[in-house]
């Protein structure tokens, strides 16, 4: 998913737009995790980027997406860019 989200609309409040964006992101991640894994792969991993636009976006962790969306809302940005790309990943076992 490579998308620029708009945080301004004459008819919809910003808080509702943010809720919709969070829902769309959560739905995308859930859909990607359901896909069949390649052989010898344990789980899906995600490369995420966030910024005002694609050129200035920076790498972030998947768990920080909601925090960055909240920051965009508090800074009253008109739009922001979010990129989430699924890739095969292997989790290491926890040491016992």
C-alpha positions as CSV (number, residue, x, y, z in Angstrom):
1,X,0.0,0.0,0.0
2,X,1.5,3.3,-1.1
3,X,-1.0,6.0,-0.5
4,X,-1.3,9.7,0.3
5,X,-4.2,10.2,2.8
6,X,-6.1,13.5,2.9
7,X,-7.0,15.0,6.3
8,X,-9.3,17.7,5.1
9,X,-12.8,17.4,3.9
10,X,-15.6,20.1,4.0
11,X,-18.2,17.6,5.1
12,X,-16.3,15.1,7.3
13,X,-14.6,16.0,10.6
14,X,-10.9,15.3,10.9
15,X,-11.4,12.8,13.8
16,X,-13.7,10.7,11.6
17,X,-11.2,10.8,8.7
18,X,-8.4,9.6,11.0
19,X,-10.6,6.8,12.3
20,X,-11.3,5.7,8.7
21,X,-7.6,5.8,7.8
22,X,-6.7,3.7,10.9
23,X,-9.4,1.2,9.9
24,X,-8.1,1.0,6.3
25,X,-4.5,0.4,7.5
26,X,-5.6,-2.3,9.9
27,X,-7.7,-4.0,7.3
28,X,-4.8,-3.9,4.8
29,X,-2.4,-5.5,7.3
30,X,-4.9,-8.1,8.3
31,X,-5.5,-9.0,4.6
32,X,-1.7,-9.2,3.9
33,X,-1.2,-11.5,6.9
34,X,-3.8,-13.9,5.7
35,X,-1.9,-14.6,2.4
36,X,-0.2,-17.9,2.0
37,X,3.4,-17.9,3.2
38,X,6.2,-19.0,0.9
39,X,8.0,-22.2,1.9
40,X,10.4,-22.0,4.9
41,X,8.9,-18.7,6.0
42,X,7.5,-18.3,9.5
43,X,5.5,-15.0,9.1
44,X,5.0,-11.8,7.1
45,X,7.1,-8.7,7.9
46,X,6.3,-5.2,6.9
47,X,8.4,-2.3,5.6
48,X,6.7,1.0,6.6
49,X,7.4,4.6,5.7
50,X,5.6,7.8,6.8
51,X,6.0,11.4,5.8
52,X,4.4,14.5,4.4
53,X,5.1,13.2,0.9
54,X,6.9,10.2,-0.7
55,X,10.2,12.0,-1.1
56,X,10.5,13.1,2.5
57,X,9.1,9.9,4.1
58,X,11.1,8.1,6.7
59,X,11.3,4.5,7.8
60,X,9.1,3.6,10.8
61,X,8.1,0.4,12.7
62,X,4.7,-1.2,12.0
63,X,3.7,-0.7,15.7
64,X,4.3,3.1,15.4
65,X,1.8,3.8,12.6
66,X,-1.0,4.9,14.9
67,X,1.3,7.2,16.8
68,X,2.4,8.9,13.5
69,X,-1.2,9.3,12.3
70,X,-2.0,11.0,15.6
71,X,0.9,13.3,15.2
72,X,-0.2,14.2,11.7
73,X,-3.7,15.0,13.2
74,X,-2.3,17.1,16.0
75,X,0.0,19.0,13.6
76,X,-3.1,19.7,11.5
77,X,-1.5,18.5,8.3
78,X,-3.6,18.6,5.1
79,X,-2.3,15.2,4.0
80,X,0.4,12.6,4.7
81,X,2.0,9.7,2.8
82,X,2.0,6.1,4.2
83,X,3.7,3.1,2.7
84,X,3.3,-0.4,4.0
85,X,4.9,-3.2,2.0
86,X,4.6,-6.9,3.0
87,X,7.7,-9.1,2.8
88,X,8.5,-12.6,4.0
89,X,10.2,-12.6,7.4
90,X,11.6,-15.1,9.8
91,X,11.1,-14.6,13.5
92,X,13.8,-15.9,15.7
93,X,12.9,-18.1,18.7
94,X,13.1,-16.6,22.1
95,X,16.0,-17.9,24.2
96,X,14.8,-20.1,27.1
